[in-house]
Amino acid sequence: MLSVLFYAFNAVAPIMALIAVGYMAKTSGMVSEQSFKEINRMNFRYAFACMCFNNLYKMEGMEGFELSFFLLIMGLVAVATVLGVFFSDRITDVRNRKGVLVQVFFRSNYAVIGLPVAAALAGDEALALASAYQVPTIIYFNLMAVLLLSIYSDNGGEVNIRKVLTGIVTNPLIVGLIFGAAALLVRRYMPVRADGELVFSLKRDLPFVCQIISYLGSMATPLALICLGGRLSLGEFGKYKKELFFANIVRLAAVPFIAFSIAAAASAAGLVDLTPAKSAVLIAIFASPIAVATVAMAQEMGGDDALAGQIVVTTSVLGMGSLFVWIFLARFMGFL
């Protein structure tokens, strides 16, 4: 029992520590909240794109990408989206809050918290799997987020298709993933020399480019967590009491429970093989707090960005405890 507790603590403690660093830097006056906001914008636009590219580029291929597990993940995400649309209408009458609340059901902080948690739980195999499934899930997350925010914005529900498509193709996460997937595809069909080496390799022939991408990508997650801590605020909690209670119960308890229950049933029926690496991916997708990028997207598309910010803060802080619980349960039941 103690070994399971220690295992879960080791997965969550580094994340909590980095958030605490950012919070202390702000409260001590060392870095202003506005500075954290600007740093986070820079980090999102450049470092995250490099991280997404690097995670895919380091993979040898897509051999770990299984259709049955992919269909399970996307089916669970789609079900969560439908539930979000149904319940958000019953939680609030304020139109521009609904698009934010629907995202609570399906949009997790996969890139910032999910990936490091998966790696901590099951090592490089889980990180490679999580990176592979990051491509379709993050594309879905952003596609649905832009669409829902457009529908529930204050413009009366008119969807600007051009704006939706522009938001998708210019999203730094998607840009990095597309280039990473393209690199894998090119590598697969690249001619080889007589000794079996590729005629061109980014890592071998342009090492400085690889190093720059690696430097930027490696700072994305820790810097985002520090910035998250630096933007923690206790203001406006009272204004959104009902929405925040609903959002935290859904994101941290209901969605993981539903997802893991269905996955366990699918495993028992022989439809999927739940290895420790795959279980870590499920935790990364369905038990992580809501994505930090939700705030910036809500602000740009007419959603209630103040509510989005409070949800990010509360689910991120409370999510460290809930992640610990879900990791403990998964380990105790033999999934990890």
N, C-alpha and C positions, 0 to 999 in steps of 0.2 A: 504493500500500500504506500509506504513512504517513497519507494522508488518511482511510483507512478506520479505522486505529488511533485517530486523533485523534477521529473521529466517535464511536466506541464509548466512548472515555474520557470525552468530554464528557457522554454520557448517564448514565454510572455515577458519575462523580466527585462530583457534588452529594449523591447519596444517601450515599456513603461518608463525606463530610465531616460531614453532619448526625448520623450514627450516632457518629462520633468525638467530636463536641461533647458528646453525652450521656454517653459513656463517660468523658471527661475531667472533666465536671462531677461525676460520681459518685466517681471515684478521687481527685479533689482535695478531697473532702469538702464541696463547695459544696451539693450536693443529695443526699439519702439515697436509697437504692434504694426504700424504702417510699414516699417522696414521689413518686418517678417512677411507682410502681405506681398511686398515687391519681390523679396527674395523667393517666395513661394511661386510667384508668377514666372520668374526666370527659371526656376527649377523645373516647373511643369512643362515649359515650352522647350527646353533644351535637354536637361538631364534625363527626364523621363523618356523622351524619344530615343536617346542613346541607350538607356537601360533596356527598353523593349527590343531594340535592334540587337543589342549584345546578347540578351537572353536567348534569342532565336539563333543568332549567328554561331554561338558556342555549341549548339546542338549538332550532332553528327547527321541527323535526319529526322524524319517524322515517324520512325518505327514504333514509338510508344503511343502514337495517336490511334486509339481504338474506336471504331465506329459505334459500338454498343455503349461505351462509356460516354462518348460525345453526345449521343442521342439522349442518354439519361440526364446529363448536365443541362443540355438545352431544353429538354422537356420540363425539368424542374424550374428553370429560369422563366420559361413561358407561363407555367402554372402560377408562379409567384407574381408575374406581371398582371395576369387576369385577376388574381385575388386583390392586388393593389388597386386596380381600377374600381373594383366592386366596393371595397371598404373605404377608400378615400372619400367617396361621395357621401358616406354615412358618418364620417368623422368631422368634416368641416364644410361650411357653406361658403367659405372664402375661396374664390376661384383660383387665384394664383398660388394657393397653398397645396392644392390637390396634386399638381404635377410633381411637387417636391415629395409629398407623402407616398405617391405610387412608387417612386424610386427606392424608398425604404425597403420595399419587398424584394427587389431584384438586384439593386446596384450596390455591390460590396466594394470595399477598399482593396480590391484584388492586387493592384500593382504595388501599393505602399506597404500594406500590412499582410495581405494574403501570401505573396511570394516569399517573404522572409519567414513567415510562420511555417509554410510548407517545407522550406529548406531545413528549418530547425527540427521539424518533426520527422522527416524521412530522408534528409540528405540531398545529394545531387540528383538522384533519380526523381524525387518529388519535385525539385526545382525545374528539371527538364520537362516533366509532364505538365506542371503548372504553367510553364512558359508556352508549351504547345497549345494548351487549351485556353490560354490567355487571348490568342488571336480571335477566335469566334466570339468568346464571351464579352470581351471589351468592345468589339465592334457592335455587338448587340446592345450592351449597356449604353453606349453613346448614341446609337441610332434611336433607341426607345426613349432615352432622356430628352433628346432634341425634339422628337415627335410629341411626347407628352407635355413638355413645357410649352410647345407651340399651341397645342390644343387647349391647355388650361391657362394660357396667358391672359392678360387683361384686354387683348384685342378682339375678344368675342369668339375665340376658338378658331379663327381663320389660320390655316396652316400654310406657311410660306415654304413651298417645296424647295425652292432655290436655297433658302436660308438653312433648311434642314440638311440638304446635301452638302452645302459649304461647311457647316458645322462638323459634319462627319469626316469629310476628306481632309480638313485642315487640323483635326484633333491630333496633338503631338503623339499621343499613345498609338493611335491608329497609323500615323505616318511611320513611326518607328517599327511597328509590327509588320506593316506592308513591305518596308525595305528589308527587314529581317527575313520574312518569308521569301522575298525575291532572291535574296542571297542564298538561301537554302536551295531554291529551285535552280539557280544558275550553277551552283556547286555540283548539283546532281548531274547536270548535263555538260559540265565543263570538260573539254578534252584533257587527256593525261599524257604525260611523257612516257618514255620507254621504261623508266624506273617506277612508274605508277603514281608519281606526283602530279598534281594539277599544274597545267601550264601557267596559271596565274592564281595567286592566293593573296587576299587582302592582308592577312596576317604576316605572310612571308615577304611579299613584294612592296607593301606599303605599311610597314610596322608602325610608323608614326601616326597614321590615321587610326589604326586599331587602338593605339595607346590613348589617343585623345578621346575616342568613343568610350573606352574602358574607364578612364578617369571620370568622365562626366556621368556615365551610367552607374558607377559604384557609389557616387555621392547622392544619387536621387532619393533613395529610400531613407537613409539617416537624416538628410537635410529636410525632407518633407515631414518627418516625424518631429524634428526639432521645431520647424515652423508651425506645426499643428499645436504644439505646446505653447509656442509664443503667441498664438491667436486665441487661446482659451479665455473666455469671458463669462462672468457670472450674471451679466446683465440680460434682461429680457426673458429670463426663464419663466417668470410669472405670466407673461403675456401669452405664452404658448404651452401652458401646463397640459392641456388635454392632448394636443398634438405630440408633445414630447413624450408623454407617458405611452401613448399609442405607438409611436415610432420605435422607442426602445424595447418595448415588449415584442413587437413584430420582428425587428432586425436581430435582436440578440437571443430571443427564445423561440418564438413561433416558427420563423423561417428555418433555422437550423434543425428544429425538431421534425418538421414536415419533410425536409430534404433528406435527413439521415434515416428517417423511418422508411421512406420510399426506397432509398438506396439499399438499406438492409433487406427489405422485402425482395428487391430485384436480385440481390446477391443470393438470398435463400432459394429463389426460384431458378437460379442458374443463368440468369440473363446477363449478369456482369460478375467479374471477379474482383472483389474489393481487396486489393493489396494495400499494405501500409502507405505506399506512395499515392495511390488513388484516394484513400481515405484522407490523406493530408491535403489533396487538391480539393476535396469536398469541403473540408474545414476552411480552406483558404477562400473559397467562393461564397459559401453560405453562412459562415459564422463570423466573418470579418465585419467591422463597423461599416457604415456607409461611406462612399468615396469622398475624399476631400474635394475633388473637382466639382462636386455637386454645387458648391457655393458659387464658384465662378460662372458655371453654366447657367444657374438660376438668375444670377445678376444680369447676365447678358441677354437672357431670353424672356424676361418679364415674369419670372417666378419670384416667390418670396425668399430672397436670399438671406434675410435675417433668420427666418425659420430654418432654412437649410444649414446655416452656420451653427445654430444651436443643436440641431440634430447631429451634425458632424462631431461637435464637442462632446455631447452627452454619450453618444454611442461609442466614441473613441475611448473615453475614460471608463465608462461602465463595461465596454467591450473587452477590456483587459481581464476583468473578472469573469465574464461569460466565456471568453476564449479558454481561460484556465479550466473552467468547468467542463466545456465540451471536449477539450483535449484529454482531461482526466477520464471522462466517461468513455471516450473512444479507446483510450489505452486500456482501461479497466476491462472493456468488453472484447479486447483482442483485435480491434481494427487497426491499431498502430503498433 
